[in-house]
Amino acid sequence: MIGRVHRVRDGSPVRNGTVVLSYIDFAARGLDAANYAALDPEARVALHDFDEAHLDADGRFVLELPWPGVVRRAVIRPDLTSRSVSAQFLETEHELGERALDRLEPLDLDLAIDEGAAIEGVVVAAQGGFPLAGAGVLLPWWSDEWSDWACLSDAEGRFRIAGIRREVAAARSHAEAIAEAPGYVTRRFEVPAAGDDLDVVGLRLALERGVSLVVLLEQLEPAAAESAGALWHDRMATARAWLQPAAAASSEAPIRALPWRVEAIPRRRGDDSFEVRFDAIPPTRDVELLVLDEQGRLLATTTVDATCERSELHLPVAAPPTEAAASPKLERPPWRVRLLDGDGTPLREVDIAYDASNATFSRQPCRRTDDAGWLELDALRPGEAYALRAARFETMHLFAAGAAVATTPMDRFEVEVRLRPLAPAR
């Protein structure tokens, strides 16, 4: 059996999918055409065999099916394992009746897929407006890191995300898009409302060039004892480095709201040094670099001008005591956070997705603000942060600002945070 799978819209071949055929092998079941035809219809339905084939670059497939027999159904399934330039589609089923398999005259099927609703546009550089090839575009559904609805832009920066279920498109559950490209700052955009056909076309996603920063974490001084040196390496091997906008010198608030915060894992580079690399961060005059151990204790910090590319920065890190003191357990009440829009209006009864911006925490279930815009979150230790996401607003990070958290009276963990609306994708 041979066949081809195409798109109804323009007749182009479908490359990123698998064809699954349901058939009946007469010989394996001790049947022939005559006694198969005499079977009760319900008995026929109970009989089925399956085989599958991946689509090639021309959207074609070949399957060696046993004969004699019949083919009943073809199901075309999209490949969701990776992003590609080809748009996704909905799983599409074709009823073929009961077409006989013949060794001398192979069946030649021409199948179309259901693309569902679609979003298409172009990804460009904000400075210069030239197209960005190979940029990733996704519509967040379960998380920002993975989405069934994702693709890469082609050589002209164009992208098309299809395979969106129509009920999702109609409900505007895909109101945001995320675009990323090597060397550019990842950004979220608001997607405008779909037309009557549920498609959104003509989007323009502009990305700003980012800044890279490499930091060499060096042992402050040679360890006095071999055990102390080993402890320093062990501590650094499990450490995390964070980069975020620096606070104003007068700020003593226990909770700070940050527009961005990125993490990097130190990698050993020599006997007495570890390297930390941050790629495509937003150009910022004063950024704060924090190095924390796995217990959340501060190992080193500095402030850097990150408005342009920098040569390698060296940061000394002191060796810890031979016997590291246990981190004190902080008994803190939940944080109360009031979320406001750009005009200062409380975001009432809005679902908020949040997770700790630390690899040791898993994603938390959504919580909803109350009728005054307040949200209650579990307390964090110094150095930790939450990433808060609300539909149609930029992500905001709430940072537990070191010693201020440990010394602030327990009844003062309340903060108001003003969220910035997403940039429109147009």
Order of alpha helices (4+ residues) and beta strands (2+ residues): beta-beta-alpha-alpha-beta-beta-beta-beta-beta-beta-beta-beta-beta-alpha-beta-beta-beta-beta-alpha-beta-beta-beta-beta-beta-beta-beta-beta-beta-beta-beta-beta-beta-beta-alpha-beta-beta
